[in-house]
Amino acid sequence: MLSAGVSYRFTLTVKKPGKSPVSVAQMVWIDSNQTLPVTLECRSCSALSSYKVSRSVHVTLSGQCNSCDNRTQYEWRAQSSNGQILTLDNVTTSTGDSNRDLVIRQGILQDGVNYTFTVLAMQFDGQLQGSASLTLTPNNPPRGGVCILRPENNIYILETPVKFQCMGWMDEDNSPVQLIYTLTAEICSPPSNHCWHFCLYRGIKSSFRTFLPASSLTNLSSINILVELEDSQGAKILALNQTLMLTMPDLPPQFKSVTSWLKEKSRSELWGLIQQGNPQEVMPYSLAIISLLNKDLGNQGDTKELRDRISIRSNVTAVLASLNVSSVKDVDQLSAALRACVVGLFLYSQ
């Protein structure tokens, strides 16, 4: 028998051989007065099969009240285990604090702390109320490792592949460790201070070799390389942020223009990658070709060169459109490469 005026904490723990136990806690307050039967559901937790949260994920909560109607008013509150009140407004949420559902935006929650969310339902100007709370524990991002790039110098566009390698990373929340690695090229435009991001790799390999896109047609240009690590529940850490200098290679004597050189590249190296059948290698190389083609305006009065440029763009577009991709992230990566093919000039062109 539960006593009125007392708060009870119920904890459900699920255990499975070979897996870390998972627990969720629910606070229940026994009120002697009539109350609304309110429950709180974490929908995003169900999608991730985890009631742990981090700053890398959004959190979707829903207040449930079977006897409530559309006149019911809702009010949300949130507090961290270190005593800080989380303001719920248009900056931290996409829903505000007065809807039945609450969505916390990515990047708002702090890593390493618990968060208790409370929803209050009210009817008849607050005369009839009910509330429910849910505490979500932290999912800490991977830690303890290092990522490197090789080479760091003498990198020639479409000639020198760059390899990232990550070592020693641990995920204390999950065993065995299964991390996702994302390699991103960041190209910034100095006049506007705007940056464009192009995903070059996303997968479970801790090392990957790829070609980088051109950031300009000058002899020496810079590009930022980001390596991000993510665990199976979405907690992320930026493991590497390094600027590399890319050099435009001297064209072999048989090529009179950048266009003719790119045409041969699309026939030889790109075709070789297609034969290997790995979209993760085809997409970055295609992006590298198109990025340089978009930067090089070519000889505007040369009809043959114009035909060659159209041919290169059409061939690369056809190659990308023919790739079989399965994940949402692969689709995003493919879409970015296709956009570069159709815009004619990169959006960050000078």
C-alpha positions, 0 to 999 in steps of 0.5 A, a space after each residue: 500500500 502506497 502512502 499519500 504525500 510520499 514520493 516513490 522512486 521506481 527503477 527498472 533494470 534490464 539485463 542480458 548476457 554479454 550486454 551492460 545492464 540498462 536502467 530507467 527510473 520514474 518518480 511517482 508522487 502519491 497525492 491525496 487529492 484528485 489528480 490527472 493521470 500523467 505519464 512521461 515518455 521519451 520517444 527519442 530514447 525508444 528510437 535509440 534503445 537507450 535512456 542515456 543522452 548527450 549534447 550530440 543528440 536531440 531529445 523528444 519527450 511526450 506527456 501522456 494523459 488519457 483523461 485530458 482533452 484539447 483544453 488541457 494546458 501543459 508546462 515543462 521544466 528541466 533541471 540538471 544534476 548539478 542544480 542548473 535550470 535548463 531554460 526551455 525556449 525557442 533557442 533550446 527547444 523546437 516546441 517551447 515549454 507549453 506543448 504536450 511534446 517537448 523537443 530539446 535541440 542538439 548541442 543543448 544538453 551538457 555531457 556528463 550530467 543527469 537531466 530530470 524533465 517534468 511535465 505538468 498538466 492542468 485543467 480548469 484553470 489549474 484546479 485539477 493537475 497532474 505531473 510526471 518526471 523522468 530522469 535521463 542519465 548521460 551517455 559520455 562520448 568516446 575518450 582517451 585516443 588520438 587521430 592523425 593525418 598522413 601526409 601533412 605536407 606536399 599534398 597535391 590535388 588529385 595526386 596525393 591521397 590523405 589518410 586519417 588513422 585513429 587509435 586508443 579510443 574507448 567508450 566507457 558506456 558501451 562494450 564491446 566498443 563500436 565507434 563510427 568515424 566521420 571524415 569531413 572537409 571544411 572549406 571556408 570563404 575568407 570574404 564571408 567567413 562562411 564554411 562548407 562541409 563535405 563528408 568524405 567518409 563515414 563508417 566503422 573503419 578507424 583509418 581511411 585513405 582518400 583524395 581531398 577536394 580543391 578549395 581554390 585554383 591557386 598554387 597553394 590553398 588551405 582546407 580544414 580536415 575534421 575527424 569526428 567519433 561517435 558511439 552507437 548511441 550518438 554521443 560524439 567528439 571532435 577528435 581532430 581539426 587540422 588545416 592542410 595546405 594543398 598544392 596544384 600539381 604541374 601539369 604533365 607536358 602532354 596536357 595543355 589545360 586543366 580540363 584535358 588533365 581532368 578528362 584523363 583523370 575521369 577516364 583512368 583513375 575514376 574508372 578504376 575506382 568504379 571497377 572496385 565498386 566501393 562508393 566510399 572511394 568513388 564519391 570523394 574522388 568524384 568530388 575532387 574532380 568536380 571541385 577543381 573543374 568548378 574552380 577552373 573557368 577554362 578557355 571560354 572561347 575554345 569550343 572543344 574545351 567547352 565540350 570536354 568540360 560538359 563531358 566530364 561533368 556529365 560523366 561524373 554525374 552519371 557515375 554518382 547517380 549510378 552508385 548504390 547507397 543504403 544509409 541516410 548519411 551516404 545519401 547526404 554525402 552523395 547529394 553534396 557531390 551531385 550538387 557540386 556537379 550541377 551548380 556549374 561553380 562551387 558555391 564557395 567560388 571566388 
